[in-house]
Amino acid sequence: MLKVAIIGTGAISPEHINGYLEFKERCQIVALCDIYPEKAEAKARQFGLDVTIVKDYKELLDGDIDLVSVCTPPYVHAPIAIDFLDAGCHVIVEKPMSASLKECDEMNEAARRSGKILSVIAQNRFKNPMMKLKAVLDSGLAGKILHAQVDSFWWRGHNYYDLWWRGTWEKEGGGCTLNHAVHHIDALLWMMGRPSQLQACMSNVAHDNAEVEDLSIAILRFPDGALGQVTSSVVHHGEEQQLIFQGMNARLSAPWQLKTSVTLPNGFPRVDTEQNNRIQQYYDNLPDIPYEGHTGQIHNVLHALETGSPVLIDGISGRRTLEFIMGVYKAACTGAIVQFPLLPDDPFYTFEGVRKNTVYFNEKKSSVENFEDQTITTGSDYKGGVN
Ligand SMILES: NC(=O)c1ccc[n+]([C@@H]2O[C@H](COP(=O)([O-])OP(=O)(O)OC[C@H]3O[C@@H](n4cnc5c(N)ncnc54)[C@H](O)[C@@H]3O)[C@@H](O)[C@H]2O)c1
């Protein structure tokens, strides 16, 4: 029976708690930690957990914890994850992996050193429409992918950035590109691989209590000549999040929508019914995954621990997503066409380098310690309805 600790018991922690509780025969939550221990106590009461509660995660380092979920703000992901890896624990860390590439490298080095699992949350991969889209892309039925469109559309009120750690380069580490679009950038890179170059611009158009961007647009070139576009936003009403791929043979997307064209004698299109049926049939025959969202990712990590198989989302994958995001910041702040990879001598490789070279849009003037209501939403189910 694996012993589990959760560090940071704020808004996202219930997703982890519910995930572990789904697998009671495989693991047991034994400790909760928060710098506001009353928040950990409230979660223990809410979920009926008989657990140790601590204020400082270091008190858990010499316990017999096997697996840790790090659910704190981004600026402390790296030190906490590294300390637990070095103490011999497996670690699941919330997104973004960290807010600096240097820290990602240090986390991956700690995982290598300890031989323990490091998995970075990207729970949207564990949703049926995403898994199935990836499978159809991998099947090659759509042909060479020519264009990728990522609409990471979210909406957050002005007071969202009042929470003490949000909206600052120092503690949140970035704006909507880092903390919201991270999900869709992870999915894009999983499906398409890394672009070779990127151009971008960003702005803060509606949240003058945040230093960071609330809107960014990136254009991408892939090594095979395909192009892509990623819009990251917290100003889009309706939060219509989607990934659309235009292949040589078909248009595919999450939420699932299939379109095909074949040419008429004059070059104009008509629907390619045969191709349509072939791809739709392939999609319809794909099996559902047993668990979705955070529970799906926790299941994936437990399965890896039990069988020695690799996790779907490791620290290398988490780092690659952060590299893309740092590329957006570099391109937007310098006007440069960014080439990947970003190497250790890049000004956007370290925390300090990002803080020195980025744009501070506004001063954060108001700050609250905690919101009374911690209920949050975590984005689309990619089923095509309203989020
Ligand atoms: N995967 C998702 O869909 C999703 C959604 C929301 C948030 N998140 C991520 O989860 C993380 C937490 O976000 P949240 O919305 O739950 O924030 P939150 O502020 O509601 O919760 C974070 C908790 O961590 C505690 N904390 C801060 N520093 C700590 C430390 N050093 N040791 C122990 N506890 C500490 C805070 O007191 C707070 O209770 C962030 O990285 C965020 O990006 C992920």
Ligand as a Chemical Component Dictionary entry (heavy atoms), coordinates in Angstrom:
data_LIG
# 
_chem_comp.id                   LIG 
_chem_comp.type                 NON-POLYMER 
_chem_comp.pdbx_formal_charge   0 
_chem_comp.three_letter_code    LIG 
# 
loop_
_chem_comp_atom.comp_id 
_chem_comp_atom.atom_id 
_chem_comp_atom.alt_atom_id 
_chem_comp_atom.type_symbol 
_chem_comp_atom.charge 
_chem_comp_atom.model_Cartn_x 
_chem_comp_atom.model_Cartn_y 
_chem_comp_atom.model_Cartn_z 
_chem_comp_atom.pdbx_ordinal 
LIG N1  N1  N 0  -4.279 21.082 -13.373 1  
LIG C1  C1  C 0  -5.155 22.050 -13.284 2  
LIG O1  O1  O 0  -6.158 22.086 -14.008 3  
LIG C2  C2  C 0  -4.940 23.156 -12.302 4  
LIG C3  C3  C 0  -5.980 24.028 -11.950 5  
LIG C4  C4  C 0  -5.725 25.000 -10.985 6  
LIG C5  C5  C 0  -4.462 25.130 -10.439 7  
LIG N2  N2  N 1  -3.471 24.294 -10.838 8  
LIG C6  C6  C 0  -2.109 24.430 -10.310 9  
LIG O2  O2  O 0  -2.083 23.949 -8.966  10 
LIG C7  C7  C 0  -1.179 24.734 -8.193  11 
LIG C8  C8  C 0  -1.952 25.330 -7.028  12 
LIG O3  O3  O 0  -2.988 26.132 -7.519  13 
LIG P1  P1  P 0  -4.327 26.375 -6.676  14 
LIG O4  O4  O 0  -5.293 26.999 -7.599  15 
LIG O5  O5  O -1 -4.707 25.137 -5.929  16 
LIG O6  O6  O 0  -3.787 27.477 -5.661  17 
LIG P2  P2  P 0  -4.254 27.786 -4.159  18 
LIG O7  O7  O 0  -3.641 29.048 -3.761  19 
LIG O8  O8  O 0  -5.739 27.611 -4.057  20 
LIG O9  O9  O 0  -3.590 26.554 -3.383  21 
LIG C9  C9  C 0  -2.204 26.465 -3.161  22 
LIG C10 C10 C 0  -2.006 26.068 -1.708  23 
LIG O10 O10 O 0  -0.613 25.884 -1.472  24 
LIG C11 C11 C 0  -0.322 26.422 -0.185  25 
LIG N3  N3  N 0  1.119  26.699 -0.134  26 
LIG C12 C12 C 0  1.799  27.748 -0.662  27 
LIG N4  N4  N 0  3.109  27.616 -0.451  28 
LIG C13 C13 C 0  3.276  26.459 0.241   29 
LIG C14 C14 C 0  4.394  25.770 0.751   30 
LIG N5  N5  N 0  5.630  26.261 0.623   31 
LIG N6  N6  N 0  4.177  24.606 1.427   32 
LIG C15 C15 C 0  2.939  24.112 1.601   33 
LIG N7  N7  N 0  1.821  24.722 1.109   34 
LIG C16 C16 C 0  1.995  25.866 0.443   35 
LIG C17 C17 C 0  -1.195 27.653 -0.095  36 
LIG O11 O11 O 0  -1.404 28.072 1.245   37 
LIG C18 C18 C 0  -2.485 27.144 -0.746  38 
LIG O12 O12 O 0  -3.387 26.572 0.188   39 
LIG C19 C19 C 0  -0.591 25.777 -9.152  40 
LIG O13 O13 O 0  0.620  25.316 -9.660  41 
LIG C20 C20 C 0  -1.626 25.863 -10.253 42 
LIG O14 O14 O 0  -1.082 26.263 -11.491 43 
LIG C21 C21 C 0  -3.692 23.303 -11.719 44 
# 
loop_
_chem_comp_bond.comp_id 
_chem_comp_bond.atom_id_1 
_chem_comp_bond.atom_id_2 
_chem_comp_bond.value_order 
_chem_comp_bond.pdbx_ordinal 
LIG N1  C1  SING 1  
LIG C1  O1  DOUB 2  
LIG C1  C2  SING 3  
LIG C2  C3  SING 4  
LIG C2  C21 DOUB 5  
LIG C3  C4  DOUB 6  
LIG C4  C5  SING 7  
LIG C5  N2  DOUB 8  
LIG N2  C6  SING 9  
LIG N2  C21 SING 10 
LIG C6  O2  SING 11 
LIG C6  C20 SING 12 
LIG O2  C7  SING 13 
LIG C7  C8  SING 14 
LIG C7  C19 SING 15 
LIG C8  O3  SING 16 
LIG O3  P1  SING 17 
LIG P1  O4  DOUB 18 
LIG P1  O5  SING 19 
LIG P1  O6  SING 20 
LIG O6  P2  SING 21 
LIG P2  O7  DOUB 22 
LIG P2  O8  SING 23 
LIG P2  O9  SING 24 
LIG O9  C9  SING 25 
LIG C9  C10 SING 26 
LIG C10 O10 SING 27 
LIG C10 C18 SING 28 
LIG O10 C11 SING 29 
LIG C11 N3  SING 30 
LIG C11 C17 SING 31 
LIG N3  C12 SING 32 
LIG N3  C16 SING 33 
LIG C12 N4  DOUB 34 
LIG N4  C13 SING 35 
LIG C13 C14 SING 36 
LIG C13 C16 DOUB 37 
LIG C14 N5  SING 38 
LIG C14 N6  DOUB 39 
LIG N6  C15 SING 40 
LIG C15 N7  DOUB 41 
LIG N7  C16 SING 42 
LIG C17 O11 SING 43 
LIG C17 C18 SING 44 
LIG C18 O12 SING 45 
LIG C19 O13 SING 46 
LIG C19 C20 SING 47 
LIG C20 O14 SING 48 
# 
